[in-house]
Amino acid sequence: MNFPEADTPPALNKQVSELRDEAWPPDSASAPGTFAHDPALRPVSMLLVDGATVLAALDILTKELVHAGQRYRAAGLSTVVTRGTARGQGHGRRLVTAAREAMAAMDLDIGLFTCDRPLQPFYESAGWQHLPGAVLIGGTPQAPFPSDRPGFDKVTLAGFFSSRARSHRSAFPHSRIELYPGEIDKLW
């Protein structure tokens, strides 16, 4: 199921909040400051639902970016989570694959996001491509938030959707990509 984030039905939204709290307990050091996304990034929530139960959820955020002199319509994955009792059954992979396919159909040029290094094989199994040496720079130009900051162990993954993006693919590995999604979603 896909909804603009603000239009997610309350009963489903409540379950998604519970899944996020399960994955990132609010009192833990790994918990994001907030799960609310900047409306300027046009968040879309994707949910894998069985009956009335949310098994997995993620958000897609979009914005334009400029890299190596080219302007791209870009999107990324955020807050990817699978219900603890449903892990290991392929639900997360199914949803992440569906998100990549949905993004390819959204008139986007590229999908870009970071993940913890141990999750790289999971995302690659869902069709995403690793960009070796690539660093996403989040935050803002005045307050950058790079994915290679101390204490992070992130890798950058991508999907090249448009022919223009595919023809410029070589500009992305081993580069610093100025994403700048803002202060709310410092790094998607």
Secondary structure as GFF3:
##gff-version 3
##sequence-region A 1 188
A	DSSP	beta_strand	2	4	.	.	.	ID=ss1
A	DSSP	three_ten_helix	5	7	.	.	.	ID=ss2
A	DSSP	alpha_helix	10	23	.	.	.	ID=ss3
A	DSSP	three_ten_helix	39	41	.	.	.	ID=ss4
A	DSSP	beta_strand	44	50	.	.	.	ID=ss5
A	DSSP	beta_strand	53	67	.	.	.	ID=ss6
A	DSSP	beta_strand	70	82	.	.	.	ID=ss7
A	DSSP	three_ten_helix	84	86	.	.	.	ID=ss8
A	DSSP	alpha_helix	91	104	.	.	.	ID=ss9
A	DSSP	beta_strand	110	116	.	.	.	ID=ss10
A	DSSP	three_ten_helix	117	119	.	.	.	ID=ss11
A	DSSP	alpha_helix	120	125	.	.	.	ID=ss12
A	DSSP	beta_strand	129	130	.	.	.	ID=ss13
A	DSSP	beta_strand	135	139	.	.	.	ID=ss14
A	DSSP	beta_strand	144	146	.	.	.	ID=ss15
A	DSSP	beta_strand	154	160	.	.	.	ID=ss16
A	DSSP	alpha_helix	163	167	.	.	.	ID=ss17
A	DSSP	three_ten_helix	169	171	.	.	.	ID=ss18
A	DSSP	beta_strand	176	178	.	.	.	ID=ss19
###
